[in-house]
Amino acid sequence: MFCEKENHELLVTVITPTYNRAYTLERLYNSLKNQTCKLFEWIIVDDGSTDETRALVENFSREKAIEIRYFYKENGGKHTALNLAMKFVRTPLTIIVDSDDVLTSDAIETILKYHQKYHHLQDLCGFCFLRAYPSGKVIGDLFPKDEMISDFITMRLKEKIEGDKAEVFYSEILKKFEFPVFEGEKYLPENVVWFRMAFEYKVVFVNKVIYITEYLPDGLTANSKFIFMKNPQGFMALNSIFLDKRMPLLRRIRAAISFNTCRIIAKKSLLSSVRTLESGKLLVLLLAPFGWLNLLRKKMQMYLYFRSKREKRKKKH
């Protein structure tokens, strides 16, 4: 077993981008201290925090319970923090763990168990495990088969598997897929990278929970319903992937409409946007008017959503 290696070579990097989450980091730190296998390091990228994050991490480091490296940068969003972190990763495997989440005590040991079993496969980019709520209930769906070898697109679109999962990547492959950065935008769907990988690499999908998620009120997930309105170029990048000819036609049509909607929000011209595409140019041109209709629908949904929230707050008072 990898965890019994005499040279104690570090094999996994846990990356945690964080922004003003000093009040949650200790839970994650404790879950890392309690790992049954210690062959990992923890890279924390502080994305411009103004709270006590730095001092807290310094206290963690002084304990010398686990390997910790801390990096500070100006606030730019989780994807920019991940790009920075990947420059410093030196282990074969990488897992991204949010600052308000924790790992199960056997998470690192489990990752290395499957790495030992499958690392010989040439077209493998990593593994995908399950997440659970603090109650123990699995988030979203189980995979159709345990240890199923497939790709992210097939799993999400064909098998229709929903819910957040725990992705573990081979670091050298993840480094090839940098997260795109768009000026003025601080959010990018991580699926932009996962789906790009899917055209080239497979994943082992394992029906085992290694990651516990608590969706906090100030978290990205809890506030993501209309996040595309402030980050349209990132969502253009996501929809451009679904325009690929290998995607089902209906999915390509939906992507073309969404691409146009985000293009309008980003104030990008139709022709200049089409020129950036590798696939789906004709679809985007033909469905351009539907982008406007979809935008009106989204704005109405947003208006009704926030009106409902205001009314609920009034009733509480």
N, C-alpha and C positions, 0 to 999 in steps of 0.2 A: 504494500500500500504506500502511496506517495507520502502520506503523513508520517511514515516511519523512516524516511530517508535520514541518513546520519549527518549529511552536510547541511541540513535545514535550509535548502535552497527555497527562496520565495517563489511560489508558482501562480498566485492569484493576486490581482490588484483590485481592491474595492475603491471605486471612485464615488465621491459624494460632493456634488455641487451644492452650495448652500448660500442662502441669503437671509440674514436676520432670523436664524433658527437656533440661536443658542439655547433656547428653552426646550428644544427637542433632541439636540445632538447627543446628550448624555445617554439617552435610551439606546441609540444606535451604537455608541461607544461600548456600553455594557454588553450588548449582544455580540459585539466583535471580541471583546475580552473573554467571553464565555464559549468561544468556538472550540470544538473538540480537536480541530486541526489548526495550527498556528502558522502554516506556510503561506502567509499572505501579508500584504501591506495595505495601509489605508491612505489614499490620497484625498485630501480635502481641498477643494477649490472654493475659496470665499469670494463670492461674486459681488463684492462691494458692500458687505454688511456694515451696519453702523451700531450694532449691539455688542455684546461681550463675546462674540464668537472667537476672536483671536486669543483672548486671555483663557477662555475655556479650553481651547485646543492645546495651548501651552501647558496647562495643568495636566491634560491627558498625556502629553508627550513626556512630562517629568516622571510619570508613573512607570514608563518603559514596559508596559504590559504587552503592547503590540507595536509593530513598526508603523510610524505615522509620518507623513510629509504634508506640509501645509503651504498653500499658495494663495496669495491675495491678488485680485484684479478689480478693475473698475466694473461696475454693474453693466452687464450686457446680455444677460439671459442664460439659462441653463445650457443651451447648445454651445455657447461661446466658452463656458466653463469646461465643458467636456472636451472641446478642441484643445484647450490649454493642457488639461490633464493628460491627454493621450500623448503629448510630447514627452512626458516624463515617465510613462509606463515602461517597465523593464521586465515584466513577467509574461509568461506564455498566455495567461488567461486574464480577462477583465470582466467585472460585473459592476454595473451602475446601481447604487443604492441611494435613494433620496434621503434627505436629512431628517424627515419625519417618519421614516420607516425603520424596520429592524430585520435582521436575519435570524433564522432558526439556529439553534446551537450547532447543528450538524451541517450547515449550509456549505461551508468550505470543503469539508470532508466529502460531502455528496458530489460537489462539482468535480473534485479530483478523482472520485470513483468513476464517473462517466468519462472523464478525460482519459483515464487509463484504458478504458474499454474501447473508445472510439477514435483516439487521436491519430490512428493510422489512416483514416479515410481522407482522401486527397481533396474532395470538394466540400469539406465541412467547414463552416465558419463559426460554429459554436453549439450551444445547447439552450433549450428553453424550458424552464421549470414553472411551477404554479406559484401564485400568490394566494394568501388567505387574509381575511379580516382578523383582528385580534381575538374574535370569538372562536376562530378555527375554521369557519366556513370558507370554502374555496371561492375566490373571486372569479366570476364568469364561468366558462365551460371547461370541462376536462378535455383533453385531447382524445381523438377517436381511438387511438391505440397507444399504449405505453411504449416509450422508446421508438416512436414512429419517426422515420427519417423523411423529411419533406422540406418545404420552404415557407417563408412567412406569408407570401401571397396566396399560395394554395391553402394554407391553414386558415387564413382570415377570410378569403373570398369564396373558395370552393367548399371548405369544410364548415365555414361560418362560425368559427370559434371566436367568442367574444370575451372581453375582460382583460385587465392588465395582467401581464405575465412577467416572469423573472428571466431576463435574457443574459446569457453568459457568452462572451465572444473570445475567439482567438485574437490576441492583441495585434499581431502583425497584419491581420485582415481588417480589423476595425480601424487601424491607422490609415488604411487606404481609402476609407470612406469618411472623409471629413464632413462635418455638418456645415451646410451652406449658411452664410451670414448675410443678412440684408440690412442696409443702413436704416436706422430708426425702428427696427423690429427686435423685440426681446424674447420672442417665443417662436419655436419651430417644432412641428410635430416630429417626434423621434422616428416615426414610421417612414419618414423620408429616406433615412439611411437604411432601416431594416428592409424596406421593400426594394431599394436599389441592390442590396446584397442578394435578394432572392432571385435575381436574374442570373447570378453566377454561382451561388453557394447553397448548400443544404444545411439543415439544422436537425439535431436530435431533440424531439419533443418528449419530455418526461413528466409523467403524472405524479409528481412529488412536490410538496410545498417546501420551499426554502426561504420564503420572503413574506414578511407580515406587513401589511399596509393599513394605515389608518388615515382616512381622507379627512384632513383638517379643513375648517372653514376658510382659512387663508391660503390653501394649497392651490396649485395649478389646476388639478382635476376638478375641484369644486367650483372653480371660476372660469371653466373653459368653454361654456356653452356658446358664447359669441366672441371668443378670443380671436377668431379669424378676421374680425373687423379691424383690429389694431395690427394684425400681422398678415396682411393679404399676400405678400410676396412669398412667404414661407408656405402658405397653402396653395399658391400657384405651383410651387415646386413639387408639392405632394400630388396635386392633380395631374401634373405633367407625366408622372410615372404611370398613372392609370389610363393615360392616352395611348400607351404602347399597344401595338397590334396583337400582342399575345394575350391581352386582357379580353374578357367577354364584351360583346358589342354594347350591351346595356350599361355596363360599368364605364365604358369609354364615353358614352353619351352623357352620363351623369357627370363625369369628370370634365368634359368639355364645357358644360353649363357652369359648373363650379369654378373652373379656370377663368371663364369670362366674368363671373361675378367678382372674383378676387381681383382680376385685372382692372375692373372698373373702380373698385375701392382704392386700388393702388395708383389709379390715374395713369395707367399704362395704355398706350394706343394699341388697337387691335393688330395692326400689321407688324409693329415692332415686337409684340409679344409672340405672334405666330412664328416669326423668324427664329426665336430662341428654341422652338420645339423640334425634337427629333421625330416624333410621331404625332398623328392626330391633327395636323394643320388644317385639313379640309373640314373636319368636324368642328373645330373651334370657330372657323370662319362661318360655317352654315348656321351654327347655334348661337352666334353672338347676341341676337335679340333676346334669347331666353336667359342670358346672363342678367340683363336688366330686370326681367320679370322675377327671376329668382332673388335678386337683391331686394326688390320691393317686398317680396314674401318674407325674407329674413328680417327686414326692418320692422315689419308688422309683428312678427313673432317676438322680436326683441322688445318692442314697445309693450306688448301684452305681458311678457314675462316680467319686466321690471315694474309695470303697473301692479301686477299681482303681488310682487314682493313688497311694494310700498303699502298696499292695502293690508297685508298680513302684519306689517310692523305697526300700522295704526291700530289694528285690533288688539295687539299686545299691550299697547299703552292706554 
